[in-house]
């Protein structure tokens, strides 16, 4: 019989779903930033065609801003840096 620990016993840092995995953070943060750019450009396309700034268009721009901020937070990881013990 093997004496390997169960997967649940591996300690994780609280508040960090990605831990110290740089490739995971770059991939997910970059994906969020690209998604934000896509949503923002779709809303801008309507405005460039001369359409009125409707509530839906403003909501799209606000959602894109939120996605972009989330992507930056995932990339920069300010919470993990402030709680790291050296």
C-alpha positions as CSV (number, residue, x, y, z in Angstrom):
1,X,0.0,0.0,0.0
2,X,1.2,3.5,-0.7
3,X,1.4,6.1,1.9
4,X,0.6,9.2,-0.2
5,X,-1.4,11.9,1.5
6,X,-4.9,12.5,0.2
7,X,-5.3,15.5,-2.2
8,X,-7.4,17.4,0.4
9,X,-4.4,17.6,2.8
10,X,-2.3,19.8,0.5
11,X,-2.2,23.3,2.1
12,X,-3.4,26.1,0.0
13,X,-3.0,29.8,0.7
14,X,-6.3,31.4,1.6
15,X,-7.6,33.9,-0.9
16,X,-5.4,32.7,-3.7
17,X,-7.0,30.2,-6.1
18,X,-4.0,30.3,-8.4
19,X,-1.3,30.2,-5.7
20,X,2.1,30.9,-7.2
21,X,1.3,29.5,-10.6
22,X,2.5,32.3,-13.0
23,X,1.3,30.6,-16.1
24,X,-2.2,30.2,-14.6
25,X,-2.3,33.8,-13.6
26,X,-1.0,35.1,-17.0
27,X,-3.4,32.9,-18.9
28,X,-6.5,33.8,-16.9
29,X,-5.6,37.5,-16.4
30,X,-4.8,37.8,-20.1
31,X,-8.0,36.1,-21.1
32,X,-10.0,38.5,-18.9
33,X,-8.2,41.5,-20.4
34,X,-8.9,40.2,-24.0
35,X,-12.5,39.6,-23.1
36,X,-12.7,43.2,-21.7
37,X,-11.2,44.5,-24.9
38,X,-13.7,42.5,-27.0
39,X,-16.8,43.7,-25.0
40,X,-15.5,47.3,-25.0
41,X,-14.9,47.4,-28.8
42,X,-18.3,45.9,-29.5
43,X,-19.9,48.7,-27.5
44,X,-17.7,51.3,-29.2
45,X,-18.7,50.0,-32.6
46,X,-22.3,50.9,-32.0
47,X,-21.3,54.4,-30.9
48,X,-19.0,54.9,-33.9
49,X,-21.8,54.1,-36.3
50,X,-23.7,57.0,-34.9
51,X,-26.1,55.1,-32.6
52,X,-27.3,56.7,-29.4
53,X,-25.7,55.9,-26.1
54,X,-28.4,53.6,-24.7
55,X,-28.4,52.1,-21.3
56,X,-27.3,48.8,-22.8
57,X,-24.2,50.3,-24.4
58,X,-23.2,52.1,-21.2
59,X,-23.7,48.8,-19.3
60,X,-21.4,47.0,-21.8
61,X,-18.7,49.6,-21.3
62,X,-19.1,49.3,-17.5
63,X,-18.9,45.5,-17.7
64,X,-15.8,45.7,-19.9
65,X,-14.2,48.0,-17.3
66,X,-15.0,45.5,-14.6
67,X,-13.5,42.6,-16.6
68,X,-10.4,44.6,-17.3
69,X,-10.0,45.5,-13.6
70,X,-10.4,41.9,-12.6
71,X,-7.8,40.8,-15.2
72,X,-5.3,43.3,-13.8
73,X,-6.0,42.1,-10.2
74,X,-5.4,38.5,-11.3
75,X,-2.1,39.5,-13.0
76,X,-0.8,41.8,-10.3
77,X,-1.9,39.8,-7.3
78,X,-2.0,42.6,-4.7
79,X,-3.6,40.5,-1.9
80,X,-1.0,37.8,-2.0
81,X,1.9,40.3,-1.9
82,X,0.5,42.1,1.1
83,X,0.0,38.9,3.2
84,X,3.2,37.1,2.2
85,X,5.6,36.4,5.1
86,X,9.3,36.6,4.5
